[in-house]
Amino acid sequence: MHTPLGDYAIYRVQYTLKRYLEMSNPIGGYAIVRNAFPSPNLGVSSLPRCGEEGKNRR
């Protein structure tokens, strides 16, 4: 049984942990974010899914 306060507490813990990991390991945190959201500057070829689709089309 979830209460709004309980859900908020869980959210706060997850958010705090995430922030702590980013601050304690900025390079690792940056790499995770970069992999999750590839930079538009890298181009479509950097996205593995699009690359696979392109190979299959060829």
C-alpha positions in Angstrom: 0.0 0.0 0.0 1.6 3.2 -1.2 1.0 6.6 0.3 1.9 9.8 -1.4 4.4 10.6 1.4 6.0 7.1 1.0 6.3 7.6 -2.8 7.8 11.0 -2.3 10.3 9.6 0.2 11.4 6.9 -2.2 11.7 9.5 -5.0 13.8 11.8 -2.8 16.1 8.9 -1.9 16.6 7.9 -5.5 17.2 11.5 -6.6 19.6 12.2 -3.7 21.5 9.0 -4.5 21.7 9.9 -8.2 23.0 13.4 -7.4 25.5 12.0 -4.9 26.8 9.5 -7.6 27.1 12.3 -10.1 29.0 14.6 -7.7 31.3 11.8 -6.4 32.2 10.6 -9.9 31.6 13.4 -12.4 33.3 11.6 -15.3 31.2 8.4 -14.8 28.0 10.5 -14.3 28.8 12.4 -17.5 29.4 9.2 -19.5 26.1 7.7 -18.3 24.2 10.9 -19.3 26.1 11.1 -22.6 25.2 7.5 -23.4 21.6 7.9 -22.5 21.2 11.2 -24.5 23.7 11.2 -27.4 24.8 14.7 -28.4 23.3 15.9 -31.7 26.9 17.0 -32.7 27.9 13.3 -32.9 25.4 12.7 -35.7 23.0 9.9 -36.4 25.8 7.4 -37.0 26.6 7.4 -33.2 23.2 5.9 -32.5 23.6 2.1 -32.6 19.9 1.5 -33.4 19.9 3.8 -36.4 23.2 2.3 -37.6 21.7 -1.2 -37.5 18.6 -0.1 -39.4 20.8 1.5 -42.0 22.8 -1.7 -42.5 19.6 -3.7 -42.8 18.2 -1.3 -45.4 21.4 -1.5 -47.5 
